[in-house]
Amino acid sequence: MSERILLVEDEEKLARMVEMELKYEGYQVEKALDGRRGLELALGGGFDLVLLDIMLPQLSGMEVLRRLRRESQVPVIMLTARDSVVDKVAGLDSGADDYITKPFAIEELLARIRAALRGKGGQAAQNVPLAAGPLVLDVEKHQVTVRGQNVELTKKEFDLLRHLLENKGRVLTREALLDAVWGFDFVGETNSVDVYIRFLRSKLDDAFGLKLIHTVRGVGYVIKEE
C-alpha cells in the first residue's frame, strides 16, 4: 500500500497521532498546519486523498475545499468538531466525499479512508454515457445533464446516481447502495441513502418535472424510464 495522504490539521497533537497511525497502516503522509499551506500542497497534486479540518487558520477548510474542487477531484474527507446537519451538508455540497466528527476512533477514520480510496479506483470505467429519459450521465466528463442543461451534483450524489443508472430497472436495497457507493466498511446508518435520494430528487425530479427515481416500499430504490 503506497497511497499518499495529505493531512491538513492545525491541532498538532491530533495531527501527530493521525500521522503515526496512518504511517503504521502503510500510507505515505504529508502534513499542513494551516489552510493556505494545505491548499498549496493539495493543488500541487500527487495525493490520493486529503484529510481536511474545517476550522483552520489563514483559510478555512470549507474555503480550501471550494478552491480545490475548481481544479481537482481528489477524494476529501472533512474532519470537524461541528456536529450539526447544516455543517455536514455544506461540506458535502461543496464537494467533500465524506466527513468524520471529532473525537473519532482511528478505526472509523481508517474505514472511511479505505472506502474513499476504493471509490476513487472504481471511477476509471469505460466512458459509456448512462441515460434515463432526458437524463444523461457522462462518467468521463463527470457531468450530468437533463435536456442538455447541466446539473451540479456533489461527488456522492454523482456516484449514487451512476450506480442507480447502471442498474436501471432493478430495485436496489439501501444496504446494496451503501456497499456500492459508500463502501462495505462504511460506518453509519442506512438512512444516509435516504438523505441522498432526497438530494437527487430535489435536483432532478423536482427541478425538471421528472419522475425517474422511484421508492419500492420496504425494499429500496429504482430508476425507471418515465
Z-matrix of the N, CA and C atoms (Angstrom, degrees):
N
C 1 1.458
C 2 1.516 1 108.64
N 3 1.342 2 116.99 1 122.12
C 4 1.457 3 118.96 2 -176.73
C 5 1.525 4 111.93 3 -133.64
N 6 1.323 5 117.11 4 22.81
C 7 1.461 6 119.41 5 -179.99
C 8 1.524 7 110.75 6 -62.79
N 9 1.329 8 116.15 7 142.70
C 10 1.460 9 122.09 8 -179.70
C 11 1.525 10 109.10 9 -100.45
N 12 1.315 11 115.73 10 129.26
C 13 1.459 12 121.74 11 -178.81
C 14 1.522 13 109.25 12 -119.96
N 15 1.331 14 115.87 13 132.68
C 16 1.459 15 121.97 14 173.98
C 17 1.529 16 108.06 15 -100.08
N 18 1.323 17 116.35 16 123.81
C 19 1.462 18 122.73 17 179.25
C 20 1.525 19 108.43 18 -107.99
N 21 1.337 20 116.28 19 115.47
C 22 1.467 21 121.51 20 179.15
C 23 1.525 22 107.35 21 -110.97
N 24 1.324 23 116.32 22 101.30
C 25 1.471 24 122.24 23 -171.66
C 26 1.529 25 108.67 24 -152.58
N 27 1.341 26 117.44 25 126.55
C 28 1.463 27 119.92 26 -176.24
C 29 1.528 28 113.33 27 -90.13
N 30 1.330 29 118.14 28 -12.17
C 31 1.465 30 119.89 29 174.94
C 32 1.531 31 107.70 30 -81.23
N 33 1.339 32 115.90 31 101.79
C 34 1.466 33 119.78 32 -170.63
C 35 1.525 34 112.93 33 -61.66
N 36 1.321 35 117.17 34 -36.92
C 37 1.465 36 119.94 35 -179.51
C 38 1.527 37 110.58 36 -64.22
N 39 1.335 38 115.96 37 -45.60
C 40 1.464 39 120.56 38 178.50
C 41 1.532 40 110.18 39 -65.46
N 42 1.332 41 116.17 40 -42.07
C 43 1.464 42 120.29 41 -179.09
C 44 1.527 43 111.00 42 -60.55
N 45 1.330 44 116.68 43 -41.92
C 46 1.471 45 119.76 44 179.59
C 47 1.523 46 110.94 45 -65.62
N 48 1.338 47 116.65 46 -40.30
C 49 1.470 48 120.34 47 179.61
C 50 1.529 49 110.89 48 -64.04
N 51 1.340 50 116.87 49 -47.27
C 52 1.465 51 120.48 50 -179.89
C 53 1.525 52 110.46 51 -64.12
N 54 1.328 53 116.60 52 -42.79
C 55 1.473 54 120.21 53 178.70
C 56 1.527 55 110.81 54 -58.45
N 57 1.321 56 116.40 55 -45.65
C 58 1.459 57 120.57 56 -178.94
C 59 1.528 58 111.17 57 -61.25
N 60 1.335 59 116.63 58 -45.15
C 61 1.470 60 120.82 59 -179.39
C 62 1.533 61 111.36 60 -64.92
N 63 1.331 62 116.58 61 -41.65
C 64 1.464 63 119.82 62 -179.18
C 65 1.531 64 111.17 63 -66.10
N 66 1.325 65 115.84 64 -41.05
C 67 1.461 66 118.95 65 178.53
C 68 1.525 67 110.95 66 -65.62
N 69 1.331 68 116.28 67 -35.81
C 70 1.471 69 120.57 68 177.16
C 71 1.523 70 110.39 69 -62.02
N 72 1.357 71 116.32 70 -33.28
C 73 1.466 72 120.73 71 179.22
C 74 1.531 73 112.26 72 -81.19
N 75 1.328 74 117.23 73 -3.34
C 76 1.455 75 120.06 74 175.70
C 77 1.512 76 115.68 75 101.19
N 78 1.344 77 118.20 76 3.03
C 79 1.460 78 121.22 77 178.80
C 80 1.535 79 110.38 78 -81.81
N 81 1.320 80 115.94 79 150.60
C 82 1.454 81 121.57 80 168.03
C 83 1.526 82 107.55 81 -88.50
N 84 1.325 83 118.02 82 133.87
C 85 1.458 84 121.36 83 -173.18
C 86 1.519 85 110.90 84 -128.84
N 87 1.341 86 114.97 85 136.02
C 88 1.461 87 120.96 86 169.97
C 89 1.521 88 107.15 87 -126.15
N 90 1.336 89 116.49 88 141.86
C 91 1.459 90 121.08 89 -175.63
C 92 1.523 91 111.80 90 -113.20
N 93 1.322 92 114.94 91 151.06
C 94 1.455 93 122.68 92 169.11
C 95 1.526 94 106.50 93 -136.72
N 96 1.341 95 116.40 94 137.97
C 97 1.468 96 120.74 95 -175.19
C 98 1.522 97 113.46 96 -101.56
N 99 1.334 98 117.43 97 1.63
C 100 1.464 99 119.89 98 175.46
C 101 1.525 100 109.06 99 -146.51
N 102 1.329 101 115.71 100 162.70
C 103 1.456 102 120.32 101 -174.38
C 104 1.513 103 114.27 102 -66.30
N 105 1.323 104 117.06 103 -37.07
C 106 1.464 105 119.26 104 -177.68
C 107 1.528 106 111.47 105 -65.46
N 108 1.325 107 116.07 106 -45.08
C 109 1.467 108 120.26 107 177.87
C 110 1.532 109 110.39 108 -66.81
N 111 1.324 110 116.45 109 -38.41
C 112 1.457 111 119.84 110 178.45
C 113 1.510 112 112.13 111 -61.49
N 114 1.340 113 116.65 112 -42.97
C 115 1.465 114 120.55 113 178.88
C 116 1.518 115 110.52 114 -64.33
N 117 1.321 116 116.58 115 -42.91
C 118 1.467 117 121.25 116 179.55
C 119 1.526 118 110.98 117 -58.50
N 120 1.330 119 116.85 118 -46.03
C 121 1.459 120 120.44 119 179.78
C 122 1.532 121 111.23 120 -67.00
N 123 1.342 122 116.06 121 -43.57
C 124 1.468 123 119.93 122 -177.78
C 125 1.521 124 111.16 123 -62.61
N 126 1.341 125 116.64 124 -41.43
C 127 1.464 126 119.92 125 -179.80
C 128 1.521 127 111.54 126 -70.57
N 129 1.332 128 116.27 127 -21.41
C 130 1.462 129 119.81 128 176.88
C 131 1.513 130 112.69 129 -67.98
N 132 1.329 131 116.20 130 -16.81
C 133 1.457 132 120.93 131 175.75
C 134 1.518 133 113.31 132 79.82
N 135 1.314 134 114.53 133 -178.40
C 136 1.453 135 120.66 134 177.39
C 137 1.516 136 114.38 135 89.59
N 138 1.347 137 117.27 136 -1.87
C 139 1.457 138 119.91 137 178.89
C 140 1.527 139 109.98 138 -101.04
N 141 1.326 140 114.84 139 145.44
C 142 1.467 141 120.14 140 177.85
C 143 1.516 142 111.92 141 -91.06
N 144 1.347 143 116.69 142 -18.07
C 145 1.462 144 120.49 143 -177.87
C 146 1.521 145 108.71 144 -163.21
N 147 1.345 146 116.13 145 148.35
C 148 1.467 147 122.03 146 177.06
C 149 1.521 148 109.11 147 -121.35
N 150 1.336 149 116.02 148 128.24
C 151 1.461 150 122.26 149 170.13
C 152 1.523 151 106.03 150 -99.63
N 153 1.331 152 117.29 151 118.11
C 154 1.463 153 121.33 152 -167.42
C 155 1.523 154 111.12 153 -127.97
N 156 1.338 155 115.84 154 116.11
C 157 1.461 156 120.73 155 175.68
C 158 1.526 157 109.15 156 -72.40
N 159 1.336 158 117.55 157 148.09
C 160 1.460 159 120.59 158 178.35
C 161 1.521 160 111.23 159 -79.45
N 162 1.329 161 117.26 160 -45.43
C 163 1.465 162 121.83 161 -176.58
C 164 1.526 163 109.67 162 -89.83
N 165 1.341 164 116.00 163 97.91
C 166 1.461 165 121.90 164 -177.30
C 167 1.522 166 110.57 165 -129.81
N 168 1.342 167 117.72 166 150.08
C 169 1.464 168 119.97 167 173.02
C 170 1.522 169 110.84 168 -74.01
N 171 1.337 170 116.14 169 156.96
C 172 1.471 171 126.14 170 176.26
C 173 1.522 172 113.17 171 73.90
N 174 1.316 173 117.49 172 -57.67
C 175 1.468 174 121.12 173 173.38
C 176 1.521 175 107.80 174 -135.08
N 177 1.331 176 117.49 175 131.73
C 178 1.465 177 119.46 176 178.47
C 179 1.521 178 109.95 177 -68.71
N 180 1.333 179 115.63 178 158.45
C 181 1.450 180 120.00 179 177.82
C 182 1.518 181 112.56 180 -59.55
N 183 1.339 182 117.02 181 -36.08
C 184 1.466 183 120.18 182 179.42
C 185 1.521 184 111.06 183 -65.03
N 186 1.337 185 116.55 184 -39.50
C 187 1.462 186 119.71 185 179.18
C 188 1.524 187 110.69 186 -70.43
N 189 1.323 188 116.69 187 -39.15
C 190 1.468 189 120.27 188 175.29
C 191 1.529 190 109.78 189 -58.04
N 192 1.316 191 116.02 190 -45.49
C 193 1.465 192 121.06 191 -179.07
C 194 1.525 193 111.10 192 -62.24
N 195 1.330 194 116.77 193 -46.17
C 196 1.468 195 119.91 194 -179.11
C 197 1.529 196 111.11 195 -60.28
N 198 1.328 197 116.75 196 -43.99
C 199 1.470 198 119.94 197 -179.39
C 200 1.526 199 111.35 198 -69.51
N 201 1.323 200 115.85 199 -38.63
C 202 1.467 201 120.03 200 179.52
C 203 1.517 202 111.14 201 -62.79
N 204 1.333 203 116.90 202 -40.75
C 205 1.463 204 120.60 203 -175.80
C 206 1.525 205 113.32 204 -68.62
N 207 1.324 206 117.52 205 -14.84
C 208 1.465 207 119.26 206 175.32
C 209 1.522 208 111.11 207 -69.41
N 210 1.333 209 116.45 208 -23.00
C 211 1.463 210 120.04 209 -173.63
C 212 1.522 211 114.73 210 -126.29
N 213 1.329 212 118.26 211 -14.30
C 214 1.466 213 119.25 212 -172.40
C 215 1.522 214 111.55 213 -145.94
N 216 1.327 215 115.18 214 145.26
C 217 1.466 216 121.53 215 175.12
C 218 1.526 217 110.75 216 -110.00
N 219 1.346 218 117.51 217 24.53
C 220 1.460 219 120.33 218 177.57
C 221 1.535 220 108.83 219 -58.22
N 222 1.332 221 118.74 220 137.06
C 223 1.461 222 120.36 221 178.70
C 224 1.529 223 111.87 222 -57.87
N 225 1.334 224 115.96 223 135.66
C 226 1.470 225 121.91 224 -179.66
C 227 1.527 226 109.20 225 -127.79
N 228 1.324 227 116.06 226 127.23
C 229 1.461 228 121.85 227 172.19
C 230 1.522 229 107.46 228 -110.81
N 231 1.335 230 116.58 229 123.61
C 232 1.463 231 121.29 230 -179.35
C 233 1.530 232 110.05 231 -83.73
N 234 1.329 233 115.63 232 136.00
C 235 1.463 234 122.55 233 173.46
C 236 1.515 235 107.00 234 -106.31
N 237 1.320 236 118.31 235 122.07
C 238 1.448 237 119.31 236 -173.97
C 239 1.514 238 113.09 237 -144.83
N 240 1.336 239 115.58 238 143.02
C 241 1.456 240 120.63 239 173.53
C 242 1.520 241 109.82 240 -85.71
N 243 1.315 242 116.42 241 -11.88
C 244 1.467 243 120.46 242 -179.70
C 245 1.521 244 109.58 243 -79.45
N 246 1.313 245 115.85 244 142.53
C 247 1.460 246 119.29 245 -176.45
C 248 1.525 247 111.82 246 -125.29
N 249 1.345 248 117.09 247 18.14
C 250 1.467 249 119.01 248 -178.85
C 251 1.523 250 109.92 249 -86.94
N 252 1.337 251 115.45 250 148.95
C 253 1.465 252 121.02 251 178.76
C 254 1.521 253 110.20 252 -60.94
N 255 1.341 254 116.95 253 -37.72
C 256 1.465 255 120.92 254 -177.79
C 257 1.518 256 110.94 255 -59.79
N 258 1.347 257 116.77 256 -45.99
C 259 1.466 258 120.09 257 -179.57
C 260 1.526 259 111.12 258 -65.10
N 261 1.316 260 116.91 259 -40.74
C 262 1.462 261 120.10 260 -179.63
C 263 1.526 262 111.06 261 -64.45
N 264 1.336 263 116.30 262 -45.96
C 265 1.458 264 120.60 263 -179.95
C 266 1.523 265 110.42 264 -64.40
N 267 1.344 266 117.57 265 -39.37
C 268 1.466 267 121.30 266 178.77
C 269 1.520 268 110.35 267 -60.09
N 270 1.328 269 116.98 268 -43.31
C 271 1.459 270 120.35 269 178.72
C 272 1.509 271 112.17 270 -64.43
N 273 1.318 272 116.61 271 -44.71
C 274 1.470 273 120.64 272 -179.43
C 275 1.519 274 110.89 273 -66.59
N 276 1.340 275 116.97 274 -40.14
C 277 1.455 276 120.16 275 179.21
C 278 1.523 277 112.02 276 -68.13
N 279 1.327 278 117.43 277 -24.96
C 280 1.468 279 120.75 278 178.70
C 281 1.522 280 111.71 279 -82.36
N 282 1.333 281 116.86 280 -4.38
C 283 1.457 282 119.69 281 174.31
C 284 1.510 283 115.93 282 117.40
N 285 1.345 284 117.25 283 4.98
C 286 1.464 285 118.83 284 176.62
C 287 1.527 286 109.63 285 -68.81
N 288 1.316 287 116.12 286 148.33
C 289 1.460 288 121.09 287 178.25
C 290 1.526 289 111.55 288 -86.70
N 291 1.324 290 116.13 289 -28.13
C 292 1.454 291 120.61 290 -177.04
C 293 1.525 292 107.78 291 -165.67
N 294 1.312 293 116.37 292 171.32
C 295 1.456 294 121.35 293 175.74
C 296 1.524 295 107.83 294 -143.40
N 297 1.322 296 115.68 295 157.92
C 298 1.457 297 120.28 296 174.13
C 299 1.524 298 106.98 297 -142.77
N 300 1.328 299 116.70 298 135.42
C 301 1.455 300 121.99 299 -174.18
C 302 1.525 301 111.06 300 -94.57
N 303 1.326 302 116.75 301 131.17
C 304 1.461 303 122.06 302 175.85
C 305 1.530 304 109.67 303 -75.06
N 306 1.318 305 117.59 304 146.73
C 307 1.462 306 127.23 305 -7.18
C 308 1.527 307 110.10 306 -76.33
N 309 1.316 308 117.21 307 146.38
C 310 1.457 309 120.46 308 -178.33
C 311 1.527 310 109.57 309 -127.23
N 312 1.315 311 115.27 310 155.83
C 313 1.464 312 121.02 311 173.85
C 314 1.524 313 107.76 312 -80.95
N 315 1.317 314 117.41 313 137.94
C 316 1.459 315 120.56 314 -177.65
C 317 1.526 316 110.57 315 -61.43
N 318 1.344 317 117.62 316 -29.89
C 319 1.467 318 120.53 317 178.76
C 320 1.531 319 110.75 318 -63.16
N 321 1.342 320 115.99 319 -38.27
C 322 1.463 321 119.41 320 178.88
C 323 1.525 322 110.33 321 -67.64
N 324 1.332 323 116.58 322 -43.49
C 325 1.463 324 119.78 323 178.56
C 326 1.526 325 110.49 324 -60.10
N 327 1.320 326 117.47 325 -44.28
C 328 1.468 327 120.84 326 179.78
C 329 1.522 328 111.51 327 -62.00
N 330 1.338 329 116.45 328 -38.79
C 331 1.464 330 120.24 329 178.80
C 332 1.521 331 110.66 330 -63.93
N 333 1.315 332 116.61 331 -41.26
C 334 1.468 333 120.40 332 -179.63
C 335 1.532 334 111.03 333 -69.40
N 336 1.328 335 116.70 334 -36.22
C 337 1.460 336 120.48 335 176.47
C 338 1.525 337 110.34 336 -63.04
N 339 1.341 338 116.60 337 -46.05
C 340 1.471 339 119.65 338 179.60
C 341 1.526 340 111.09 339 -60.25
N 342 1.332 341 116.53 340 -41.73
C 343 1.468 342 120.25 341 -179.58
C 344 1.525 343 110.97 342 -65.06
N 345 1.329 344 117.13 343 -42.03
C 346 1.466 345 120.72 344 -179.53
C 347 1.526 346 110.95 345 -66.38
N 348 1.317 347 117.18 346 -41.67
C 349 1.465 348 120.49 347 179.25
C 350 1.522 349 111.64 348 -67.88
N 351 1.334 350 116.37 349 -36.29
C 352 1.467 351 119.80 350 177.44
C 353 1.524 352 110.10 351 -65.59
N 354 1.326 353 117.02 352 -40.52
C 355 1.456 354 120.91 353 177.59
C 356 1.509 355 111.78 354 -62.25
N 357 1.341 356 117.12 355 -38.68
C 358 1.465 357 121.89 356 178.61
C 359 1.520 358 110.47 357 -61.42
N 360 1.344 359 116.06 358 -43.07
C 361 1.457 360 119.40 359 -178.58
C 362 1.508 361 112.30 360 -69.46
N 363 1.336 362 117.39 361 -27.55
C 364 1.452 363 120.35 362 -176.27
C 365 1.505 364 114.63 363 -81.06
N 366 1.346 365 118.21 364 -1.91
C 367 1.454 366 119.43 365 -175.50
C 368 1.521 367 113.36 366 -90.75
N 369 1.329 368 116.56 367 -5.10
C 370 1.456 369 118.11 368 -175.44
C 371 1.524 370 111.49 369 -86.62
N 372 1.309 371 116.56 370 42.49
C 373 1.465 372 120.33 371 -178.02
C 374 1.526 373 110.50 372 -82.70
N 375 1.305 374 115.65 373 164.73
C 376 1.454 375 121.45 374 177.74
C 377 1.525 376 109.21 375 -59.57
N 378 1.355 377 115.70 376 142.02
C 379 1.455 378 119.53 377 -175.94
C 380 1.523 379 110.75 378 -81.96
N 381 1.310 380 115.21 379 90.30
C 382 1.456 381 121.68 380 174.83
C 383 1.518 382 106.60 381 -118.90
N 384 1.351 383 118.51 382 109.50
C 385 1.460 384 119.76 383 -178.63
C 386 1.523 385 111.25 384 -56.20
N 387 1.313 386 116.17 385 139.23
C 388 1.455 387 122.71 386 177.94
C 389 1.520 388 107.66 387 -106.39
N 390 1.316 389 116.91 388 142.97
C 391 1.458 390 119.13 389 -174.71
C 392 1.520 391 111.81 390 -145.35
N 393 1.338 392 114.18 391 153.76
C 394 1.463 393 122.87 392 171.12
C 395 1.516 394 106.07 393 -150.45
N 396 1.329 395 116.67 394 111.92
C 397 1.454 396 119.59 395 -175.26
C 398 1.522 397 109.96 396 59.33
N 399 1.345 398 118.39 397 -131.11
C 400 1.467 399 120.82 398 -179.00
C 401 1.529 400 113.44 399 -83.59
N 402 1.337 401 116.80 400 1.15
C 403 1.462 402 121.87 401 -178.45
C 404 1.527 403 110.26 402 -88.99
N 405 1.339 404 116.67 403 128.77
C 406 1.465 405 122.11 404 178.72
C 407 1.523 406 108.57 405 -129.78
N 408 1.339 407 116.57 406 131.46
C 409 1.455 408 122.55 407 176.56
C 410 1.515 409 108.36 408 -117.40
N 411 1.337 410 116.17 409 121.92
C 412 1.466 411 122.58 410 178.64
C 413 1.524 412 107.42 411 -103.95
N 414 1.332 413 116.17 412 111.33
C 415 1.465 414 121.24 413 -175.23
C 416 1.518 415 111.31 414 -65.01
N 417 1.330 416 117.02 415 -46.76
C 418 1.464 417 120.65 416 -174.81
C 419 1.524 418 111.41 417 -65.75
N 420 1.305 419 117.29 418 -41.22
C 421 1.469 420 121.42 419 -179.57
C 422 1.525 421 112.03 420 -83.10
N 423 1.327 422 116.58 421 -8.28
C 424 1.467 423 122.12 422 -176.44
C 425 1.529 424 109.19 423 52.61
N 426 1.326 425 114.77 424 52.70
C 427 1.465 426 121.00 425 -172.25
C 428 1.520 427 110.63 426 -133.96
N 429 1.320 428 115.70 427 139.74
C 430 1.463 429 122.02 428 175.96
C 431 1.522 430 107.97 429 -123.58
N 432 1.317 431 116.07 430 131.37
C 433 1.465 432 120.60 431 177.25
C 434 1.530 433 109.95 432 -130.41
N 435 1.321 434 114.52 433 150.51
C 436 1.467 435 122.01 434 171.67
C 437 1.520 436 106.48 435 -128.04
N 438 1.324 437 116.19 436 118.33
C 439 1.463 438 122.54 437 -175.95
C 440 1.524 439 110.86 438 52.73
N 441 1.340 440 115.40 439 38.00
C 442 1.453 441 121.05 440 177.49
C 443 1.513 442 115.40 441 83.52
N 444 1.320 443 117.42 442 -3.86
C 445 1.463 444 121.54 443 -179.18
C 446 1.524 445 110.52 444 -96.65
N 447 1.323 446 116.06 445 128.08
C 448 1.466 447 120.29 446 -179.23
C 449 1.524 448 111.61 447 -64.79
N 450 1.337 449 115.40 448 142.08
C 451 1.462 450 122.37 449 176.17
C 452 1.530 451 107.59 450 -120.84
N 453 1.327 452 116.57 451 122.18
C 454 1.458 453 121.22 452 -179.67
C 455 1.531 454 110.16 453 -80.86
N 456 1.321 455 116.73 454 118.97
C 457 1.461 456 121.85 455 177.85
C 458 1.525 457 109.34 456 -123.76
N 459 1.327 458 116.39 457 148.31
C 460 1.450 459 119.97 458 170.92
C 461 1.532 460 108.22 459 -71.97
N 462 1.321 461 116.13 460 167.24
C 463 1.461 462 119.21 461 -178.26
C 464 1.525 463 111.25 462 -60.47
N 465 1.334 464 117.69 463 -42.21
C 466 1.460 465 119.87 464 -177.77
C 467 1.531 466 110.39 465 -67.94
N 468 1.329 467 117.45 466 -38.95
C 469 1.463 468 120.43 467 176.08
C 470 1.524 469 110.11 468 -61.86
N 471 1.327 470 116.13 469 -43.04
C 472 1.466 471 120.64 470 179.40
C 473 1.526 472 110.85 471 -61.27
N 474 1.329 473 116.54 472 -46.83
C 475 1.468 474 120.66 473 -178.56
C 476 1.529 475 111.45 474 -63.55
N 477 1.337 476 116.50 475 -39.32
C 478 1.464 477 120.34 476 178.62
C 479 1.530 478 110.50 477 -65.94
N 480 1.324 479 116.27 478 -46.14
C 481 1.465 480 119.97 479 178.82
C 482 1.521 481 110.79 480 -61.87
N 483 1.309 482 116.05 481 -42.20
C 484 1.475 483 119.55 482 179.39
C 485 1.522 484 110.76 483 -59.01
N 486 1.322 485 117.44 484 -45.58
C 487 1.466 486 119.84 485 -177.91
C 488 1.525 487 110.70 486 -65.95
N 489 1.321 488 116.95 487 -38.92
C 490 1.468 489 119.60 488 176.98
C 491 1.531 490 110.72 489 -63.15
N 492 1.337 491 116.48 490 -41.52
C 493 1.467 492 119.86 491 -179.87
C 494 1.524 493 111.80 492 -68.97
N 495 1.328 494 116.50 493 -36.25
C 496 1.469 495 119.60 494 177.90
C 497 1.533 496 111.15 495 -65.25
N 498 1.335 497 116.22 496 -20.18
C 499 1.469 498 120.98 497 179.19
C 500 1.528 499 110.61 498 -118.34
N 501 1.320 500 116.11 499 34.21
C 502 1.473 501 121.58 500 -176.72
C 503 1.525 502 111.20 501 -52.69
N 504 1.319 503 115.23 502 131.38
C 505 1.459 504 120.96 503 -179.74
C 506 1.518 505 114.04 504 86.58
N 507 1.322 506 116.78 505 -7.20
C 508 1.463 507 121.61 506 -179.95
C 509 1.522 508 109.49 507 -107.60
N 510 1.314 509 117.04 508 129.81
C 511 1.461 510 121.26 509 179.39
C 512 1.519 511 109.39 510 -76.67
N 513 1.335 512 116.01 511 126.32
C 514 1.464 513 121.99 512 -179.78
C 515 1.519 514 110.16 513 -111.94
N 516 1.317 515 116.76 514 131.10
C 517 1.463 516 120.28 515 178.58
C 518 1.529 517 109.91 516 -73.28
N 519 1.333 518 116.03 517 161.75
C 520 1.466 519 120.25 518 176.58
C 521 1.524 520 110.54 519 -59.73
N 522 1.327 521 116.30 520 -39.98
C 523 1.467 522 120.69 521 -179.56
C 524 1.537 523 110.70 522 -63.25
N 525 1.332 524 116.81 523 -41.25
C 526 1.464 525 120.34 524 179.81
C 527 1.526 526 110.42 525 -65.82
N 528 1.333 527 116.68 526 -38.81
C 529 1.462 528 120.59 527 178.97
C 530 1.527 529 110.76 528 -68.23
N 531 1.322 530 116.63 529 -39.71
C 532 1.468 531 119.89 530 177.01
C 533 1.523 532 110.75 531 -60.15
N 534 1.327 533 116.59 532 -46.70
C 535 1.463 534 120.84 533 -179.16
C 536 1.526 535 111.03 534 -61.32
N 537 1.350 536 116.46 535 -43.16
C 538 1.455 537 120.72 536 -173.76
C 539 1.526 538 112.85 537 -76.01
N 540 1.332 539 117.19 538 -37.44
C 541 1.472 540 121.09 539 -171.96
C 542 1.525 541 112.66 540 -100.84
N 543 1.330 542 116.42 541 -40.41
C 544 1.468 543 120.36 542 -177.68
C 545 1.534 544 111.96 543 -95.54
N 546 1.319 545 116.47 544 -23.55
C 547 1.454 546 119.84 545 -179.44
C 548 1.512 547 111.40 546 108.18
N 549 1.335 548 115.50 547 145.28
C 550 1.469 549 121.00 548 -175.43
C 551 1.523 550 112.53 549 -58.78
N 552 1.367 551 116.07 550 -33.48
C 553 1.459 552 118.79 551 -177.06
C 554 1.521 553 112.47 552 -98.50
N 555 1.350 554 116.70 553 22.69
C 556 1.463 555 120.39 554 175.86
C 557 1.521 556 110.02 555 -59.53
N 558 1.336 557 115.49 556 134.24
C 559 1.461 558 120.62 557 179.19
C 560 1.517 559 107.56 558 -104.71
N 561 1.309 560 118.27 559 102.70
C 562 1.459 561 121.24 560 -177.32
C 563 1.508 562 111.10 561 174.88
N 564 1.335 563 115.28 562 -169.21
C 565 1.453 564 120.84 563 -176.48
C 566 1.528 565 110.65 564 -102.28
N 567 1.338 566 115.08 565 153.97
C 568 1.465 567 119.36 566 178.78
C 569 1.521 568 111.61 567 -67.69
N 570 1.352 569 118.38 568 -15.89
C 571 1.466 570 118.66 569 179.33
C 572 1.522 571 112.02 570 -70.51
N 573 1.340 572 118.06 571 -8.28
C 574 1.467 573 120.44 572 171.36
C 575 1.527 574 109.96 573 -57.44
N 576 1.328 575 116.41 574 -37.83
C 577 1.460 576 120.88 575 177.93
C 578 1.523 577 110.32 576 -62.75
N 579 1.327 578 117.14 577 -45.15
C 580 1.462 579 120.87 578 -179.23
C 581 1.529 580 111.43 579 -60.76
N 582 1.334 581 115.89 580 -40.35
C 583 1.467 582 120.62 581 179.66
C 584 1.523 583 110.30 582 -61.28
N 585 1.326 584 116.73 583 -45.29
C 586 1.462 585 119.63 584 -177.28
C 587 1.524 586 112.53 585 -74.83
N 588 1.309 587 116.92 586 -29.19
C 589 1.465 588 119.21 587 172.88
C 590 1.529 589 109.15 588 -63.03
N 591 1.340 590 117.62 589 -40.14
C 592 1.471 591 120.54 590 177.04
C 593 1.523 592 110.92 591 -62.57
N 594 1.339 593 116.75 592 -41.37
C 595 1.464 594 120.14 593 177.36
C 596 1.531 595 110.66 594 -59.25
N 597 1.345 596 116.38 595 -46.57
C 598 1.463 597 120.38 596 -178.98
C 599 1.527 598 111.62 597 -64.39
N 600 1.306 599 116.68 598 -43.45
C 601 1.469 600 119.31 599 179.37
C 602 1.523 601 111.24 600 -61.31
N 603 1.334 602 115.98 601 -39.84
C 604 1.457 603 119.92 602 179.66
C 605 1.526 604 111.03 603 -63.09
N 606 1.328 605 116.88 604 -42.41
C 607 1.464 606 120.93 605 -175.79
C 608 1.529 607 113.38 606 -82.54
N 609 1.334 608 117.37 607 -21.26
C 610 1.466 609 120.80 608 -175.85
C 611 1.527 610 112.08 609 -114.27
N 612 1.323 611 116.63 610 -70.27
C 613 1.465 612 120.35 611 -175.87
C 614 1.530 613 111.77 612 -61.09
N 615 1.328 614 116.43 613 -52.48
C 616 1.468 615 119.92 614 -176.32
C 617 1.524 616 111.59 615 -69.06
N 618 1.321 617 117.27 616 -42.90
C 619 1.466 618 120.82 617 -175.54
C 620 1.528 619 112.67 618 -68.50
N 621 1.336 620 117.19 619 -30.55
C 622 1.461 621 119.80 620 -174.97
C 623 1.536 622 113.36 621 -116.21
N 624 1.330 623 116.57 622 8.75
C 625 1.460 624 119.66 623 179.00
C 626 1.517 625 113.31 624 65.98
N 627 1.324 626 116.15 625 37.26
C 628 1.466 627 121.02 626 -179.62
C 629 1.522 628 110.66 627 -103.35
N 630 1.327 629 116.14 628 169.84
C 631 1.455 630 121.66 629 169.28
C 632 1.518 631 107.21 630 -143.19
N 633 1.348 632 113.42 631 78.21
C 634 1.461 633 119.83 632 -176.83
C 635 1.520 634 112.33 633 -103.89
N 636 1.334 635 116.91 634 -36.15
C 637 1.462 636 121.31 635 -175.89
C 638 1.527 637 108.98 636 -95.05
N 639 1.312 638 116.19 637 113.54
C 640 1.468 639 121.25 638 -175.06
C 641 1.529 640 110.92 639 -111.32
N 642 1.328 641 115.23 640 144.19
C 643 1.461 642 121.92 641 174.06
C 644 1.520 643 109.37 642 -95.15
N 645 1.311 644 116.72 643 129.77
C 646 1.464 645 121.22 644 172.10
C 647 1.521 646 105.42 645 -105.85
N 648 1.320 647 115.77 646 103.94
C 649 1.466 648 121.90 647 -170.79
C 650 1.530 649 111.66 648 -54.42
N 651 1.317 650 114.12 649 129.40
C 652 1.453 651 120.22 650 178.56
C 653 1.517 652 114.69 651 80.52
N 654 1.336 653 116.65 652 -2.00
C 655 1.467 654 119.35 653 -178.82
C 656 1.527 655 110.88 654 -122.48
N 657 1.331 656 117.13 655 -66.31
C 658 1.457 657 119.23 656 -177.65
C 659 1.511 658 111.69 657 171.03
N 660 1.350 659 116.89 658 -135.09
C 661 1.457 660 121.94 659 -173.11
C 662 1.518 661 111.23 660 -133.83
N 663 1.336 662 114.16 661 155.74
C 664 1.455 663 120.66 662 179.65
C 665 1.516 664 109.33 663 -150.63
N 666 1.330 665 116.32 664 144.64
C 667 1.465 666 121.27 665 170.89
C 668 1.519 667 107.93 666 -100.61
N 669 1.334 668 114.79 667 126.71
C 670 1.462 669 120.71 668 178.48
C 671 1.514 670 108.79 669 -130.01
N 672 1.340 671 115.86 670 148.53
C 673 1.460 672 119.87 671 175.18
C 674 1.513 673 109.63 672 -61.95
N 675 1.322 674 115.90 673 148.26
C 676 1.471 675 118.85 674 178.25
C 677 1.522 676 109.79 675 -66.54
